[in-house]
Amino acid sequence: MRPNPSSLWTRTRWLALILVGAVAYGVIGYVLFEHWSLTDALYMTLLVLSTVGLREVRPLDATGRAFTATLMIAGVALVLVLVTVVATWVTEEQMWASRRRKRMQKRLDEMHDHFIICAYGRVGRAVARDLEAEGVPFVVIDPKEELEERMLEDGVAYLMEDPSLEHVLERAGIERARGLVCAVDSDATNVYITLMARSLNPDVLIVARASEPGSDVRLEKAGADRVVSPFVSSGRHMALMSLRPEILDAVEFTSRAKNRPMRVEELLIEEGSALAGQNVGEARGSATALALRNSEGAVTTSPGDGLVLEPGDLLLTLGEES
């Protein structure tokens, strides 16, 4: 369990109360035993408790020396206790951080067929929410320490590291990963991450974010399978909402009868797939076949149920979420 962030304050609060009590004890003692003024008594008390070792304010008699000795012992004890409390708190924090890193690495080592999200900004968090909703495992890599609390609250697997480093991608399981999402703000960093990831896993699906014009071409050359520009995509989406709102309503509507949202799915017919050799009607099930793209890139809209699927075909369907 992580140490309570307020534990240091809780402990030092009691020390502060004890310190106030010690100061009051010293002031009262010097006033009663030595008949000093409040100013002289307070000054002498602070000198003794701080263990500075300056000269006495006034000469002390035997009673005053005995009283000062007790105050010295209290001052030394307070300093030792304060150092012990702070050292213990720091040690607990370090031990908790070490245990957390070990648990997180064990969690990452057990991941297979997962996604790696580079950066946990607005785009990265949106991707993480969708993957979580789909039940797809993923790990987030982001070096910004201020995001750690958010990732802990969200319960995501994460690494507080630079995603452009080779050993960091290896710790995230790039060799076993199903896909990688480059959502870093810097296009140059996304290009470098794409190059690194592609060299470590030639088969991984890479989706990269592009912010500047021309970055999409560089990312594709670096090995990205898909390149997305949030600004361009949102602009097109807003234009489509303005010009053809009925189309979006038809695609994004919810089935009121069963209260199940509709969604578009891609069915890629790979070599050796059970769908190869089946016709569209058998493959689509209760969904509606929207389009079929064959291995040569030709697109057939509203394909007939009798059309036989072959390796390399991509079937686009619309149906209710299960």
N, C-alpha and C positions, 0 to 999 in steps of 0.2 A: 504494500500500500504506500502511496506517495505521502511524504510528510506534509502536514497541514501548513499552507503558506503562512498562516498567522501564528505558527508555533513559536517562532523566534520572538515575535512581539509579546506573546503570552508569557514567555519565560522572562524576557527582559523587563516586562511590566512589573513583575514581582521584585526583580532586582532594583528597579527604580523606587518602588515603595520602601524597600529596605534601606536604600541609600538616603532617602528623605528622612527615615527614622534615625539613621546614624548621624546625619547632620543635626537633627533636632537634639539627639542625645548629647552630642559634643557641645553645642551652643548652650544648652541648659546646664551642662556640667561645669563649663568654664564660668558661667555667670554665677552659679551657686558656690563653687569651690574657690574660685579666684576673684570673684566679684568684678569681672571685666564687663565692659560695655558690650552690647549686642554685636556691634561692628567688629570689635576685636575678637570676640568669641567665634563669630562666623568665619572670619579670616583664618584664625588658628585651626579651626575644625577642618576647613577645606585644605589647608596645608598638610595636616596630618593624614587625612583620608586619601589625598592624592599621592602620598608618599614622595612628595617633591624633595623634602629634606632641607628647607630653608630654616633660617634662625627663628627662634621663638619670638612671639610678639612682645612678651614681657617675661621676666624671670619667673620660673615656677618653683613652688615649694614642694615638699615631699608628696603631699596629697595631689597636687597638680600633675607631678610627674607620673604618679601611679595611674591617674585618670587618663593622661595622654597615652600611656602604654596600652591601655584597653582600647583606646580609639585607633591606635596604630594597627593593632591586631584586626580590628573590624575593617579597616581600610584595605589591608593586604588580602584579607579573606574575600572582600567584595571584588577586588581585581581578579583574583584567581577564579572565582565563581563565574564572573563575566566571560573571561577567556574560555573557560570550559564549556559554557553554554553555547557561545558562538561557534567554537570548534566542533562541538557535537552536532549542531544544526547543519553546518557545512558538510560534515562527514555523512550525515543522513541523506542530504540532497545528492551528494555524489554517488552514494551507494544505490539510491533509488534510480538515478539516471543510468547507472551501469546495469542494474537489473532490467530496466525498461528496454535498453538497447539489446540486451541478450534475448529477452522475450520477443521483441520485434523481429530480430534476425531469424529466430527459430520459426516465427510465423511466416516470414518471407521464404525460408528454405523449403517450406511445405507447400508453397504455391506452385501450381502447374496450369498451363493454358490460361494465364491471367493477362491483365493489361497493366502497363506502366504509364502513369500520368506524370509528365514532367512539368511541374509548377502547379501551385494550388491557389491561383488567383481566381477571378470570376469565371473565366473559361474553364479552368481545371476543375473547379468545384461543380460547375454544371455538368461536366463529363462524368465526374465521380457520382453525382446523384443519379444520373441515368443508368450507369453501370450497376450501381447498388440496387436500383429498382428492378433491373433485369436479373439480379442474382449472379452477376459476373464478378469474380474476384479481381482485385486490382491493388496496386501499391502506388503511393504518391511520393515523388522526390522533389523536395524544395529546400533550399538552404536558409530560407528566412526564418529565424528563430521566433519572430513574433507570430508566426502562423502555427506554431506547435500546439498552443492551447486550443486553437480552433480544430486542428486535426484530432487531438485527443477527445474533444467534445463530440466530434462527428464519428469517432470510433473507427477511423480508417487506418490501414497499415501504411506506414510512411518511413522515409529516411530523410533526416535533416542533413542533406549533402548536396553537392553540385552535380546535377544530372548530366553534365557534359564530360564527366570523368569516367574513364573506362571501368575502373574497379567498382564504381558506384552502380553502374548499370549491371555489372556482374552480380553484385550483392542483391540487386533487385530481381535477379533471375531472368535476365534478357534472353539467355539461351533456351529457357523453358516457356517464354512468354508467347502469348497469342497475338498481342498487338502493343503498340507504343503510341502514345499521344503526346506530341510536342506542343505544349501550350505556353511556352516561355514568351515573355514580352519582346525579346530580342530575336529578330529573324536570323541574324548571324549565328546566334547560339542554337536556334532550332536546326539550322543547316548542319552545324557541327554535330549535334546530337544525332541527327538522322544518319550522317556518315558513319558515326561510331556504332550506332545500333545495327545498321545494315551490315557492317563488317563482322559484328559479333553474332548476328543471327540473320542469314540471308533470306529466311522464310517469314520473318515477322512482318505483320501488317503495320505500316507506319502512316499515321494521320498527323499532319503538321499544320500549325497555324502560321499564316502569312499576314503581315500588317502593311508592308510597303509594296508599291508596284514593282513587279519584276522578281519579287522574292519567291513567287509560286514556281517560276521556271527553275530557279536555283535549287529549291527544295526537291522538285521532281528529279533534277539531275543528280542530286545527292542520294536519291533512293526512296523518297516518300511515295507511297502508293496513292494517297489522297492529300490534297492541299486545300485548306479552308481559310478564307478571309472573313473573320467575323463582321467586319465593317461592310464588305461587299454583300455578304449573305443577308445581313440584317436589312441593308438597303433594298435589295431585290425583294425580300419578304415584305417589307413595308409597301413597296411599289405594287406588288401583287395584291396585297390587302386593299390597297386603294383602288386599283383598276378592276380586279376580279375577286371581290370578297366572297362571292357565291362558291367559287372553286375551293377556297380554303375551308369554308363552312362544310362543304361536302366531304373533304378529306379529314377534317379534324372533329367531325361531329361525334356525339356519343349516342349509343343505342339506348333510348329511354326505357324500352321495355325491359331490358336485362341490365341496364346501367353498366354496360361494358364499353370502354372506349375502343374505337377502331384504330387499326394501325397497318402500315404498309410493311411488308416483309420481302426480303430477297432470298431466293432459293438458288444457290449456285450448284450446278450439276458437275461434280468433280469426277475424275476417272475412278472407277470402282464404286461410285455411289449407288445406293439402292434405288435411287430415283432414275438412274440411267436406264433407258428402255421403257419406262412407264410413259403413259400419255399425260397431257396436261390435266385432264379431269381427275386422274388418280392422284396426281401430285398435289393439286391445290386443295383437296378435301372440301370443306365447307366455305373456303375463302373464294374470292372472285379473282380470276386471272386478269391482270391489267395489261401486261406486255411481256414479250419474250425476246431476249437478245441472244442470237446464236453465237457460236465461237468465232465467226467471221465478222461480227459486229452489226449484222443486219437485225433490225428491230421489227417485230410484228406486234401490233396493238390488238388487244382483245383476242388472243390466240384461241383457236377452237380446242375443245376438250380432246379431240382425236389426234392432235399433234403430238408426235413422239419426241421425248426429251433425249438429248444426246450430251455426252461429256463436253463441257465448255459453255453450255447454255446457262442463261440467267433468267429465272422466272420471277416476275414482280407480281405480288398478290396483295389483296386488301381483305382484311377479315377482322373479327372481334378478337380482343386479347383473351387468352385463356385464363 
